[in-house]
Amino acid sequence: MEIRLPRDLMSDEEWSLFEHFILAARAPNGRKPTNHRLVLDGIFWIARIGSPWRDLPEESGKWSSVYRQFRRWTLAGLWEDILEALNQSGAVPDALQMLPLGGTAACRAVDSTVIRAHHPLPGRALRRQCPEREAAGAKGGPPRQGFGRSRGGFTTKIHLRVNAHGLPMRTGITPGQTSDYPGFDLVIADNLPEPRGLLADRGYDADRIRKAMSQRGILTQIPMRKTRKMRVGVDRGLNRLRNMVERCFNKLKNARRVATRYDKTAESYLGFVDITSIRIWFRHLST
């Protein structure tokens, strides 16, 4: 009988990157590790296909074991550590030629997008059989898990910070109906390489944001809201470069587990966002 392996499996180079962090995160005393490469491929398959965990191909191992390992790595902060290491590594020169301003400056872009949560399945028995397909219902209530109510139902907002190459640097989630201001604080933490320029849309037009960036020596290019009396101009040519964060969102949404939220907990959903971000980095480095 021919065994069909899932496509888009990890290459040896990609596995060598993940293996280093997995061995570092593993407890020193515990059971002998399983085939972590097979487990990772199963997690990547779930992220790309958006399928319930119970539909994981048998070749990737028992679905419950893969799910438990995903939760362990997620709660241990494995994905955030890998993403931060990629940003700190300097593997991608983060420089962007700003001709209108003169000179060379590192540039960042910040934006957000709203994700629709999967609607609850009808019937209590059916929801028990397939709990991972019902987004809402985790402990702590919807706001604590990054859910917000809007006209279309439950939604979650992804906040994203990218570098000059459009690669993800930091991600965060908030309830879908919240403004962009809380998300800005999630992604602009100063433990990442400091930019010289920051591009954002008018959703981030706030005095405190401009003041905070000015104190850090960061030039902001944020269009003003129409209600502003004191106008501050922006460089239109430079402001067009904000589309790199939109292009990054498009790449993230190629992973169906990101494009639609199926996960009850904020940690699991953000884990899939970070996993997809890491794979975007690796594809960029391998080309």
C-alpha positions in Angstrom: 0.0 0.0 0.0 1.4 3.4 -1.0 1.7 6.0 1.7 1.0 9.5 0.6 2.9 12.0 2.7 1.6 15.5 3.2 3.1 18.1 0.8 5.1 21.1 1.9 7.2 19.1 4.4 10.2 20.7 6.1 13.5 20.7 4.4 16.6 19.6 6.2 17.7 23.2 6.5 14.4 24.3 8.0 14.4 21.4 10.5 17.9 22.3 11.7 16.6 25.7 12.6 13.7 24.3 14.7 15.7 21.5 16.2 18.1 23.8 18.0 15.2 25.6 19.8 13.3 22.4 20.5 16.2 20.7 22.2 16.8 23.9 24.3 13.2 24.0 25.3 13.0 20.4 26.3 13.0 19.5 30.0 16.3 17.9 31.1 14.5 15.0 32.8 11.6 13.4 31.1 10.6 10.7 28.6 12.7 10.1 25.6 11.7 12.6 22.9 9.5 11.4 20.0 10.1 12.2 16.4 9.7 16.0 16.8 10.3 16.6 13.1 7.2 14.5 12.3 5.2 16.3 15.0 6.3 19.7 13.5 5.2 18.6 10.0 1.8 17.7 11.4 1.5 21.1 13.1 2.5 22.8 9.8 -0.1 20.8 8.0 -2.9 21.9 10.4 -1.8 25.5 10.0 -1.8 25.4 6.2 -5.0 23.4 5.7 -7.1 24.7 8.6 -8.4 21.2 9.3 -9.6 20.0 12.7 -6.9 18.2 14.7 -8.8 15.0 14.5 -8.4 15.0 10.7 -4.6 15.0 10.9 -3.2 12.3 8.5 -2.2 9.1 10.3 1.3 9.4 8.8 1.9 12.5 11.1 1.2 10.5 14.2 -1.7 10.4 16.7 -3.6 13.7 16.5 -3.9 14.1 20.3 -0.2 13.7 20.8 0.6 16.2 18.1 -1.9 18.6 19.7 -0.5 18.2 23.2 3.0 18.9 21.9 1.8 22.0 20.1 0.2 23.3 23.3 3.4 22.6 25.3 5.6 24.4 22.8 3.1 27.3 22.5 2.8 27.8 26.3 6.6 27.6 26.6 7.0 30.5 24.2 8.9 28.5 21.6 7.5 30.3 18.6 8.1 33.8 20.0 11.7 32.8 20.9 12.4 31.6 17.3 10.8 34.7 15.8 12.8 37.0 18.1 16.0 35.1 17.3 15.4 35.6 13.5 15.0 39.3 14.0 18.1 39.6 16.2 20.3 37.4 13.9 20.9 40.1 11.3 20.4 37.5 8.6 18.4 40.0 6.6 19.9 43.5 6.3 17.1 45.7 7.6 17.9 48.8 5.6 15.7 50.8 3.3 16.8 53.6 1.1 14.6 56.6 1.8 15.3 58.9 -1.1 12.9 61.7 -0.1 14.5 61.9 3.4 18.1 61.3 2.3 20.4 58.7 3.7 19.8 55.1 4.7 17.5 54.2 7.5 16.0 51.1 9.0 12.2 51.2 8.6 9.3 49.4 10.2 5.6 49.2 9.3 2.7 48.5 11.6 -0.9 47.6 10.8 -3.7 45.4 11.8 -6.4 43.2 10.2 -9.6 41.7 11.5 -10.1 37.9 11.4 -13.5 36.2 11.5 -13.9 33.5 14.1 -15.4 30.2 13.2 -19.1 30.0 14.1 -20.2 27.5 16.8 -21.3 24.2 15.6 -25.0 23.4 16.2 -25.8 20.8 18.9 -24.0 20.2 22.2 -23.1 16.6 21.2 -21.5 17.7 18.0 -19.5 20.4 19.7 -18.1 17.8 22.2 -17.0 15.5 19.3 -15.1 18.4 17.6 -14.2 21.0 20.2 -11.4 22.6 18.3 -13.8 23.7 15.5 -15.8 26.0 17.9 -13.7 29.1 18.4 -15.6 30.6 21.3 -16.1 29.0 24.7 -12.7 29.0 26.4 -12.3 29.8 30.1 -12.1 33.5 31.0 -14.7 34.7 28.4 -14.3 36.1 24.9 -12.4 39.3 25.7 -9.7 37.5 27.6 -9.2 35.2 24.6 -9.0 38.0 22.1 -12.6 37.8 20.9 -14.8 40.8 20.1 -18.3 41.1 18.9 -19.2 42.9 15.7 -21.9 42.9 13.1 -20.6 39.7 11.7 -20.1 37.9 15.0 -16.9 37.0 16.9 -13.8 38.6 15.4 -10.1 38.9 16.4 -7.7 41.6 15.3 -4.1 40.7 14.4 -1.5 43.4 15.0 1.6 43.1 12.9 5.0 44.8 12.8 7.2 44.1 9.8 10.7 45.1 8.8 11.9 46.9 5.7 11.7 43.6 3.7 8.1 43.0 4.8 9.1 40.1 7.2 7.1 39.7 10.4 8.9 41.0 13.5 6.2 40.9 16.2 2.6 39.8 16.3 -0.3 40.4 18.8 -4.0 39.9 19.0 -6.9 41.9 20.6 -10.7 41.7 20.4 -11.8 42.6 16.9 -13.8 45.8 17.8 -10.9 47.5 19.7 -8.9 50.3 18.2 -5.3 50.0 17.0 -3.9 51.8 20.0 -3.7 48.8 22.4 -2.2 46.7 19.6 0.5 49.2 19.0 1.9 48.7 22.5 2.0 44.9 21.9 4.2 45.0 18.7 6.4 48.0 19.3 8.3 46.6 22.3 11.9 47.9 22.5 13.6 44.5 22.8 13.8 44.2 19.0 16.2 46.1 16.7 15.4 49.7 16.9 14.1 51.4 13.8 14.9 54.8 12.5 11.6 55.2 10.8 8.0 53.9 11.5 5.2 53.8 8.9 1.6 53.4 10.0 -1.9 54.4 8.8 -4.0 57.0 10.4 -5.5 54.4 12.9 -2.3 55.0 14.9 -2.5 58.8 14.8 -2.2 59.6 18.5 -0.1 62.2 20.4 1.2 59.6 22.8 2.4 57.4 20.0 4.2 60.3 18.3 5.7 61.4 21.6 6.9 57.9 22.5 8.6 57.4 19.2 10.1 60.8 19.2 11.7 60.1 22.6 13.3 57.0 21.1 14.6 58.9 18.2 12.2 57.3 15.7 10.8 59.3 12.8 7.1 58.6 12.4 5.2 58.8 9.1 1.6 58.6 10.2 -1.2 60.3 8.2 -3.3 62.7 10.3 -7.0 62.1 11.1 -9.4 64.5 9.4 -10.5 65.9 12.8 -7.0 67.1 13.6 -6.7 70.9 13.7 -2.9 71.0 13.8 -1.8 69.3 10.6 1.5 67.3 10.3 2.6 66.4 6.8 3.9 63.0 5.6 6.1 62.0 2.8 3.7 60.5 0.2 6.4 58.6 -1.6 7.6 57.0 1.7 4.1 56.4 2.9 3.3 54.2 -0.1 5.8 51.7 1.3 3.2 50.7 3.9 1.9 48.2 1.4 4.6 45.8 2.5 2.7 45.1 5.7 -0.4 44.5 3.6 1.5 42.0 1.5 2.7 40.3 4.7 -0.9 39.9 5.8 -1.7 38.3 2.5 1.1 35.7 3.0 -0.1 35.0 6.6 -3.7 34.4 5.4 -2.5 31.7 3.0 -2.5 29.6 6.1 -6.1 28.8 6.6 -5.7 28.4 10.4 -4.7 32.1 10.4 -7.2 33.3 7.8 -10.1 32.0 10.0 -9.9 31.6 13.7 -10.8 28.1 14.9 -8.9 28.1 18.2 -10.6 28.8 21.5 -7.6 30.2 23.3 -5.6 33.2 22.4 -2.3 31.3 22.9 -3.1 28.7 20.3 -4.3 31.1 17.7 -1.3 33.4 18.2 0.9 30.3 18.0 -0.3 29.6 14.5 0.2 33.2 13.5 3.8 33.0 14.8 4.4 29.6 13.2 3.3 31.0 9.8 5.5 34.1 10.4 8.6 31.9 11.0 8.0 30.0 7.8 7.6 33.2 5.8 11.1 34.2 7.2 12.6 30.8 6.1 11.2 31.0 2.6 12.7 34.5 2.2 16.1 33.3 3.5 16.1 30.2 1.2 15.5 32.2 -2.0 
